[in-house]
């Protein structure tokens, strides 16, 4: 989980550093004002990663592997639907949201270009990358989950300057690099899940699976409570 949080920070730092090399303050400002939206995007997968991953681990501990597989599959599908909803909301309300944040002029245009690639097109890759990594980690394969996420960061560091400077996409290039990097990390995890399906305790499926309402409520409840700081508890 620490690695996953550091990965989110690494993506933003890499984008900011490369965009800073353009010498254009409007593009740097665009990254700054879109950061809250990017963090909101990352809050969605954390909800399902914490909730679903915790429930899957508990069910595996009970020896109920079949139920853990259904929960894992449902968690991934819930995250996928949420990613689609997030992309649609950004498409419909992205510019209005920037206006609410007080963004104007050239900064608003650069910020909108960043949102298109990072938070609209890239939302499914970002969300599913973190959620699938959490499912893999719930089975005890923490190293594999971390490799998939770190691989995305390394790919971003390589791809971002090519898209920003060579392809001359500027801030849109940084956003596209982030989306493609998350897609790379997700592809690595999917390949791992497929190749190790036979010996895996958690059987992920491409077909949606129904789970008990109590499990669905537990995923949401644990995901929410997992992000509420416990203040004053000794």
Rosetta silent file (secondary structure, phi, psi, omega in degrees, C-alpha in Angstrom):
SEQUENCE: XXXXXXXXXXXXXXXXXXXXXXXXXXXXXXXXXXXXXXXXXXXXXXXXXXXXXXXXXXXXXXXXXXXXXXXXXXXXXXXXXXXXXXXXXXXXXXXXXXXXXXXXXXXXXXXXXXXXXXXXXXXXXXXXXXXXXXXXXXXXXXXXXXXXXXXXXXXXXXXXXXXXXXXXXXXXXXXXXXXXXXXXXXXXXXXXXXXXXXXXXXXXXXXXXXXXXXXXXXXXXXXXXXXXXXXXXX
SCORE:     score description
SCORE:     0.000 S_00000001
   1 L     0.000  -37.466  176.983    0.000    0.000    0.000 S_00000001
   2 H   -61.853  -43.198  179.318    2.923    2.332    0.748 S_00000001
   3 H   -61.127  -41.513 -178.504    4.333    1.592   -2.705 S_00000001
   4 H   -63.038  -38.611  178.602    0.980    2.362   -4.338 S_00000001
   5 H   -69.846  -38.487  178.354    0.827    5.765   -2.643 S_00000001
   6 H   -66.723  -32.956  178.822    4.427    6.538   -3.597 S_00000001
   7 H   -63.595  -43.698  177.711    3.659    5.583   -7.196 S_00000001
   8 H   -58.414  -44.049  178.518    0.891    8.194   -7.384 S_00000001
   9 H   -64.686  -39.431 -178.108    3.330   10.810   -6.080 S_00000001
  10 H   -64.565  -39.997  177.762    6.028    9.660   -8.511 S_00000001
  11 H   -58.847  -47.496 -177.247    3.723   10.094  -11.516 S_00000001
  12 H   -66.552  -41.164  179.914    2.919   13.677  -10.510 S_00000001
  13 H   -65.008  -40.738  179.477    6.537   14.563   -9.742 S_00000001
  14 H   -64.216  -45.613  178.937    7.748   13.174  -13.075 S_00000001
  15 H   -61.000  -44.761 -178.468    5.099   15.106  -15.012 S_00000001
  16 H   -64.012  -41.038 -178.355    5.870   18.318  -13.124 S_00000001
  17 H   -65.276  -46.649 -177.908    9.621   17.997  -13.646 S_00000001
  18 H   -68.045  -41.216  178.054    9.398   17.364  -17.385 S_00000001
  19 H   -65.609  -33.615  177.082    6.794   20.076  -17.952 S_00000001
  20 H   -60.992  -27.655  179.806    8.996   22.436  -15.930 S_00000001
  21 L   -71.871  -13.923  177.453   11.729   21.923  -18.526 S_00000001
  22 L   -73.990  -20.722 -178.559    9.522   23.583  -21.157 S_00000001
  23 L    74.696   13.694 -178.817    9.937   26.905  -19.373 S_00000001
  24 L  -104.198  106.881 -177.637    6.228   27.601  -19.785 S_00000001
  25 H   -64.850  -25.788  179.583    4.679   28.682  -16.457 S_00000001
  26 H   -66.418  -36.859  179.599    1.144   28.245  -17.805 S_00000001
  27 H   -71.518  -38.676  176.511    1.726   24.520  -18.328 S_00000001
  28 H   -63.977  -41.378  178.165    3.228   24.120  -14.853 S_00000001
  29 H   -63.582  -36.259  179.219    0.226   25.967  -13.417 S_00000001
  30 H   -62.770  -40.314  176.727   -2.091   23.645  -15.345 S_00000001
  31 H   -63.791  -38.490 -178.445   -0.537   20.618  -13.636 S_00000001
  32 H   -64.583  -45.512 -176.008   -0.937   22.294  -10.262 S_00000001
  33 H   -74.807  -21.822  178.704   -4.635   23.074  -10.662 S_00000001
  34 H   -88.927   -7.087 -177.724   -5.438   19.599  -12.011 S_00000001
  35 H   -59.261  -43.146  177.239   -3.688   17.848   -9.121 S_00000001
  36 H   -59.222  -36.843  178.952   -6.849   17.772   -6.925 S_00000001
  37 H   -68.450  -40.282  178.569   -8.767   16.115   -9.775 S_00000001
  38 H   -64.003  -37.972  177.558   -5.963   13.584  -10.267 S_00000001
  39 H   -69.160  -34.820  175.067   -6.030   12.791   -6.549 S_00000001
  40 H   -63.308  -40.047  176.587   -9.819   12.387   -6.755 S_00000001
  41 H   -59.423  -41.700 -178.402   -9.262    9.911   -9.579 S_00000001
  42 H   -75.612  -16.789  176.222   -6.880    7.918   -7.382 S_00000001
  43 H   -70.847  -29.456 -179.051   -9.380    7.928   -4.505 S_00000001
  44 H   -64.096  -53.000  179.199  -11.751    5.769   -6.583 S_00000001
  45 H   -66.204  -31.051  178.454   -9.427    2.757   -6.954 S_00000001
  46 H   -62.911  -33.742  177.256   -8.278    3.092   -3.335 S_00000001
  47 H   -58.679  -49.047 -177.650  -11.889    2.612   -2.256 S_00000001
  48 H   -80.121  -31.064  179.776  -12.104   -0.753   -4.021 S_00000001
  49 H   -65.614  -46.294  179.459   -8.460   -1.709   -3.449 S_00000001
  50 H   -70.035  -48.591 -177.793   -8.722   -1.359    0.327 S_00000001
  51 H   -66.950  -52.568 -178.627  -12.246   -2.753    0.608 S_00000001
  52 H   -68.115  -43.358  179.773  -11.979   -5.568   -1.915 S_00000001
  53 H   -61.347  -41.831  179.401   -8.408   -6.527   -1.055 S_00000001
  54 H   -64.572  -44.657 -178.395   -9.203   -6.733    2.653 S_00000001
  55 H   -66.579  -40.386  178.332  -12.320   -8.844    2.110 S_00000001
  56 H   -62.145  -43.945  178.666  -10.526  -11.200   -0.295 S_00000001
  57 H   -61.119  -40.709  179.700   -7.704  -11.722    2.216 S_00000001
  58 H   -64.662  -42.706 -179.623  -10.219  -12.477    4.962 S_00000001
  59 H   -68.462  -34.971  174.936  -12.066  -15.008    2.808 S_00000001
  60 H   -65.779  -37.963  177.706   -8.814  -16.699    1.836 S_00000001
  61 H   -64.238  -28.985  177.425   -7.953  -16.904    5.540 S_00000001
  62 L   -81.189   -5.731 -178.222  -11.268  -18.669    6.100 S_00000001
  63 L    81.252   11.907 -178.396  -10.342  -21.160    3.394 S_00000001
  64 L   -98.128   73.470 -175.674  -13.207  -20.005    1.166 S_00000001
  65 H   -66.084  -36.262 -179.501  -11.243  -19.613   -2.081 S_00000001
  66 H   -63.291  -44.237  179.177  -14.304  -19.800   -4.328 S_00000001
  67 H   -66.769  -36.110  177.387  -15.989  -16.931   -2.508 S_00000001
  68 H   -63.235  -37.847  177.832  -12.724  -14.946   -2.609 S_00000001
  69 H   -65.459  -41.171  178.036  -12.628  -15.404   -6.384 S_00000001
  70 H   -65.190  -40.882  179.838  -16.187  -14.128   -6.749 S_00000001
  71 H   -65.042  -43.141  179.807  -15.411  -11.153   -4.516 S_00000001
  72 H   -62.213  -44.011  179.423  -12.247  -10.324   -6.450 S_00000001
  73 H   -63.824  -44.289  178.757  -14.060  -10.493   -9.781 S_00000001
  74 H   -63.242  -38.301  179.222  -16.918   -8.347   -8.490 S_00000001
  75 H   -61.821  -44.909  179.906  -14.436   -5.831   -7.076 S_00000001
  76 H   -63.855  -41.599  179.790  -12.711   -5.465  -10.444 S_00000001
  77 H   -69.121  -37.549  175.520  -16.033   -5.051  -12.256 S_00000001
  78 H   -62.437  -40.191  178.341  -17.265   -2.481   -9.721 S_00000001
  79 H   -66.567  -38.243  179.841  -14.026   -0.563  -10.249 S_00000001
  80 H   -64.328  -43.315  178.134  -14.413   -0.798  -14.041 S_00000001
  81 H   -64.245  -41.597  178.308  -17.940    0.631  -13.923 S_00000001
  82 H   -62.359  -37.152  178.057  -16.740    3.398  -11.591 S_00000001
  83 H   -64.171  -41.336  178.305  -13.939    4.195  -14.049 S_00000001
  84 H   -63.966  -43.448  178.697  -16.443    4.522  -16.875 S_00000001
  85 H   -62.451  -43.160 -179.615  -18.644    6.793  -14.767 S_00000001
  86 H   -61.024  -43.670  179.988  -15.644    8.925  -13.796 S_00000001
  87 H   -62.346  -42.359 -179.860  -14.628    9.329  -17.453 S_00000001
  88 H   -65.678  -42.881  179.110  -18.157   10.346  -18.452 S_00000001
  89 H   -62.161  -41.534  178.387  -18.414   12.839  -15.582 S_00000001
  90 H   -64.508  -38.505  179.266  -15.072   14.374  -16.556 S_00000001
  91 H   -64.921  -37.870 -176.309  -16.199   14.644  -20.183 S_00000001
  92 H   -84.806  -32.803 -170.483  -19.423   16.391  -19.198 S_00000001
  93 H  -122.594    3.540 -176.160  -18.228   18.508  -16.278 S_00000001
  94 H   -57.957  -48.355 -179.494  -14.451   18.810  -16.659 S_00000001
  95 H   -66.355  -38.269  177.784  -14.455   22.346  -18.020 S_00000001
  96 H   -64.743  -37.673  178.220  -17.041   23.462  -15.465 S_00000001
  97 H   -63.821  -40.570  177.186  -14.899   21.991  -12.703 S_00000001
  98 H   -63.801  -37.581  177.212  -11.901   23.976  -13.908 S_00000001
  99 H   -64.519  -38.633  177.507  -14.063   27.083  -13.885 S_00000001
 100 H   -64.277  -30.416  178.518  -15.086   26.356  -10.289 S_00000001
 101 L   -81.543   -1.882  177.555  -11.395   26.151   -9.417 S_00000001
 102 L    82.362   19.457 -178.018  -10.902   29.616  -10.909 S_00000001
 103 L   -84.145  133.148 -176.557   -8.797   28.464  -13.868 S_00000001
 104 L  -140.229  167.174  171.836   -8.839   30.829  -16.837 S_00000001
 105 H    62.194 -143.129 -177.866   -7.098   31.638  -20.109 S_00000001
 106 H   -63.591  -33.308  178.954   -4.182   29.566  -21.392 S_00000001
 107 H   -61.444  -40.145  179.996   -3.890   27.742  -18.083 S_00000001
 108 H   -63.885  -39.654  179.191   -7.463   26.502  -18.513 S_00000001
 109 H   -65.946  -46.203  178.117   -6.698   25.172  -22.005 S_00000001
 110 H   -62.717  -41.003  179.736   -3.567   23.347  -20.858 S_00000001
 111 H   -64.083  -39.757  179.181   -5.416   21.979  -17.820 S_00000001
 112 H   -64.790  -41.281  176.939   -8.251   20.716  -20.014 S_00000001
 113 H   -60.798  -38.427  179.239   -5.783   18.951  -22.316 S_00000001
 114 H   -66.957  -43.183 -179.191   -4.266   17.249  -19.271 S_00000001
 115 H   -63.580  -36.934 -178.292   -7.671   16.156  -17.976 S_00000001
 116 H   -57.269  -48.515 -174.242   -8.651   14.680  -21.349 S_00000001
 117 H   -86.160  -40.437 -174.739   -5.767   12.214  -21.411 S_00000001
 118 H   -82.535  -38.569 -172.087   -5.011   11.640  -17.712 S_00000001
 119 H  -112.052   -7.982  174.623   -8.487   11.710  -16.167 S_00000001
 120 H  -107.679  -66.452  178.592  -10.827   10.815  -19.032 S_00000001
 121 H   -67.044  -38.537 -174.966   -9.027    8.445  -21.372 S_00000001
 122 L   -84.360   -9.343 -176.737   -6.635    7.311  -18.660 S_00000001
 123 H   -55.865  -48.219 -179.238   -9.194    6.766  -15.873 S_00000001
 124 H   -60.374  -39.687 -179.433   -9.889    3.064  -16.643 S_00000001
 125 H   -68.442  -43.088 -179.283   -6.171    2.242  -16.761 S_00000001
 126 H   -64.113  -47.804 -176.943   -5.358    4.153  -13.576 S_00000001
 127 H   -67.000  -49.139 -177.021   -8.251    2.710  -11.585 S_00000001
 128 H   -69.372  -31.369  176.997   -7.943   -0.899  -12.750 S_00000001
 129 H   -58.952  -48.349 -179.148   -4.150   -0.884  -12.361 S_00000001
 130 H   -69.668  -36.747 -177.275   -4.433   -0.094   -8.649 S_00000001
 131 H   -72.332  -45.950  178.610   -7.374   -2.437   -8.046 S_00000001
 132 H   -63.187  -37.868  176.401   -5.882   -5.478   -9.796 S_00000001
 133 H   -60.918  -38.717  179.209   -2.609   -4.830   -7.938 S_00000001
 134 H   -66.488  -38.183  178.697   -4.556   -4.874   -4.661 S_00000001
 135 H   -66.096  -43.367  177.718   -6.190   -8.209   -5.555 S_00000001
 136 H   -62.305  -40.807  179.818   -2.802   -9.721   -6.412 S_00000001
 137 H   -67.536  -33.363 -179.648   -1.401   -8.339   -3.153 S_00000001
 138 H   -63.772  -26.201  178.873   -4.359   -9.782   -1.188 S_00000001
 139 L   -82.825   -5.364  179.823   -3.245  -13.245   -2.283 S_00000001
 140 L   103.048    4.317 -178.801    0.188  -12.598   -0.798 S_00000001
 141 L   -97.095   58.833 -175.710    1.986  -11.602   -4.016 S_00000001
 142 H   -62.860  -38.812 -178.580    3.058   -8.165   -2.805 S_00000001
 143 H   -62.770  -41.885  179.965    6.293   -8.181   -4.811 S_00000001
 144 H   -63.808  -44.548  179.173    4.425   -8.857   -8.074 S_00000001
 145 H   -60.870  -42.057 -179.489    1.934   -6.053   -7.383 S_00000001
 146 H   -67.310  -39.219  179.176    4.764   -3.635   -6.611 S_00000001
 147 H   -61.509  -44.385  179.624    6.687   -4.603   -9.758 S_00000001
 148 H   -59.659  -40.014 -177.887    3.652   -3.901  -11.917 S_00000001
 149 H   -75.578  -41.014  178.859    3.184   -0.448  -10.403 S_00000001
 150 H   -67.382  -34.380  176.977    6.877    0.500  -10.447 S_00000001
 151 H   -58.526  -39.718  178.174    7.093   -0.692  -14.060 S_00000001
 152 H   -63.431  -40.148  179.021    4.471    1.898  -14.942 S_00000001
 153 H   -63.973  -45.225 -179.630    6.488    4.675  -13.293 S_00000001
 154 H   -62.195  -40.962  178.283    9.664    3.698  -15.155 S_00000001
 155 H   -64.295  -36.660  178.860    7.758    3.611  -18.438 S_00000001
 156 H   -64.989  -41.488  179.756    6.350    7.057  -17.655 S_00000001
 157 H   -63.280  -33.813  179.646    9.824    8.501  -17.056 S_00000001
 158 H   -79.135  -43.433 -173.054   10.934    7.178  -20.457 S_00000001
 159 H   -78.225  -35.531 -175.262    7.804    8.024  -22.439 S_00000001
 160 H   -55.994  -51.441 -179.174    6.980   11.471  -21.010 S_00000001
 161 H   -63.556  -30.816  178.687    9.968   13.378  -22.471 S_00000001
 162 H   -66.062  -43.612 -178.837    9.426   11.713  -25.857 S_00000001
 163 H   -75.686  -34.302 -178.147    5.795   12.822  -26.030 S_00000001
 164 H   -73.640  -48.481 -171.713    6.405   16.256  -24.499 S_00000001
 165 H   -99.770  -47.506 -177.070    9.497   17.311  -26.471 S_00000001
 166 H   -72.513  -49.286  178.435    9.939   14.994  -29.469 S_00000001
 167 L   -80.749  -10.376  177.757    6.241   14.695  -30.368 S_00000001
 168 L    58.395   38.555  177.063    5.716   18.305  -29.152 S_00000001
 169 L   -88.564   -9.347  177.348    2.488   17.418  -27.324 S_00000001
 170 L    55.747 -129.982 -173.530    3.554   19.489  -24.292 S_00000001
 171 H   -65.637  -29.916  176.175    1.267   19.067  -21.278 S_00000001
 172 H   -65.250  -32.362  177.421   -0.995   16.688  -23.204 S_00000001
 173 H   -65.406  -38.720  177.591    2.075   14.510  -23.766 S_00000001
 174 H   -64.299  -41.716  179.702    2.666   14.261  -20.022 S_00000001
 175 H   -67.265  -41.668  179.682   -0.955   13.211  -19.485 S_00000001
 176 H   -65.269  -38.185  177.311   -0.839   10.686  -22.327 S_00000001
 177 H   -62.056  -40.281  178.361    2.385    9.239  -20.921 S_00000001
 178 H   -62.990  -44.363  179.942    0.674    8.786  -17.542 S_00000001
 179 H   -63.425  -46.414 -178.980   -2.286    6.999  -19.150 S_00000001
 180 H   -67.192  -33.151  178.799   -0.078    4.706  -21.243 S_00000001
 181 H   -68.410  -41.538  175.144    2.158    3.961  -18.261 S_00000001
 182 H   -64.777  -35.775  176.800   -0.793    2.875  -16.162 S_00000001
 183 H   -64.496  -37.179  178.284   -1.940    0.754  -19.096 S_00000001
 184 H   -65.175  -46.730  177.700    1.506   -0.875  -19.175 S_00000001
 185 H   -61.005  -40.714  178.902    1.385   -1.690  -15.463 S_00000001
 186 H   -64.833  -41.675  179.593   -2.155   -3.056  -15.857 S_00000001
 187 H   -61.774  -40.656  177.876   -1.102   -5.211  -18.830 S_00000001
 188 H   -59.644  -45.756 -178.575    1.739   -6.699  -16.768 S_00000001
 189 H   -67.340  -39.295  179.171   -0.647   -7.628  -13.954 S_00000001
 190 H   -64.008  -43.564  177.984   -3.247   -9.070  -16.325 S_00000001
 191 H   -61.070  -41.408  178.805   -0.614  -11.248  -18.014 S_00000001
 192 H   -62.568  -45.829 -178.966    0.547  -12.443  -14.596 S_00000001
 193 H   -61.203  -42.568 -178.896   -3.005  -13.283  -13.501 S_00000001
 194 H   -66.866  -44.156 -175.736   -3.684  -15.218  -16.729 S_00000001
 195 H   -70.200  -27.587 -177.662   -0.396  -17.137  -16.659 S_00000001
 196 L  -109.851   20.993 -176.659   -0.773  -18.117  -12.981 S_00000001
 197 L   -62.458  -39.772 -174.614   -4.516  -18.714  -12.982 S_00000001
 198 L   -65.469  -38.416 -177.856   -4.231  -22.473  -12.476 S_00000001
 199 L  -100.032   11.891 -179.283   -2.092  -22.283   -9.336 S_00000001
 200 L   -90.289  143.933  176.097   -3.737  -19.132   -7.956 S_00000001
 201 L   -76.135  -27.175 -179.452   -6.030  -19.210   -4.932 S_00000001
 202 L  -104.849  113.807 -178.229   -8.060  -16.302   -6.340 S_00000001
 203 L   -95.061   94.617  175.978   -9.709  -17.131   -9.661 S_00000001
 204 L   -73.732  144.237 -179.090  -10.399  -13.850  -11.422 S_00000001
 205 L  -129.682  148.805  176.242  -12.941  -14.054  -14.234 S_00000001
 206 L   -77.335  -16.956 -179.962  -13.796  -11.790  -17.150 S_00000001
 207 L   -89.045  133.538  177.066  -17.482  -12.541  -16.568 S_00000001
 208 L   -58.237  140.026  179.169  -19.286  -10.481  -13.925 S_00000001
 209 L  -123.591  135.974  177.422  -20.135  -12.531  -10.865 S_00000001
 210 L   -75.988  139.485  175.635  -22.888  -11.855   -8.368 S_00000001
 211 L  -126.238  157.441  178.226  -21.810  -11.644   -4.746 S_00000001
 212 L   -56.017  145.981  179.124  -23.919  -11.435   -1.577 S_00000001
 213 H   -57.799  -31.828  179.600  -25.148   -7.965   -0.750 S_00000001
 214 H   -65.150  -36.364  178.045  -23.312   -8.176    2.561 S_00000001
 215 H   -68.969  -41.653  178.603  -20.000   -8.620    0.732 S_00000001
 216 H   -61.747  -42.009  178.443  -20.706   -5.690   -1.573 S_00000001
 217 H   -66.506  -34.979  179.530  -21.537   -3.512    1.429 S_00000001
 218 H   -66.281  -39.952  178.678  -18.370   -4.700    3.173 S_00000001
 219 H   -58.444  -48.694 -178.811  -16.213   -3.690    0.195 S_00000001
 220 H   -67.257  -45.409 -176.492  -17.630   -0.158    0.242 S_00000001
 221 H   -64.052  -46.749  179.740  -17.646    0.156    4.040 S_00000001
 222 H   -64.764  -39.647  179.146  -14.082   -1.096    4.517 S_00000001
 223 H   -62.174  -39.860  179.644  -12.866    1.074    1.656 S_00000001
 224 H   -73.152  -48.918 -177.586  -14.408    4.183    3.195 S_00000001
 225 H   -65.069  -27.653 -179.953  -13.448    3.443    6.798 S_00000001
 226 L   -68.011  -14.778 -179.742   -9.919    2.593    5.713 S_00000001
 227 L  -110.060    6.026  176.637   -9.396    6.219    4.708 S_00000001
 228 L   -94.217  116.961 -179.175  -10.885    7.842    7.805 S_00000001
 229 L   -64.317  137.982  179.723   -8.080    8.779   10.220 S_00000001
 230 L   -93.069  102.571 -174.939   -8.538    7.392   13.703 S_00000001
 231 L  -100.685  132.349  173.834   -7.971   10.346   15.969 S_00000001
 232 L    83.881    4.891  178.383   -7.717   10.018   19.716 S_00000001
 233 L   -90.438  122.129 -177.609   -7.667    6.215   19.780 S_00000001
 234 L   -78.821    0.000    0.000   -4.996    4.958   22.146 S_00000001
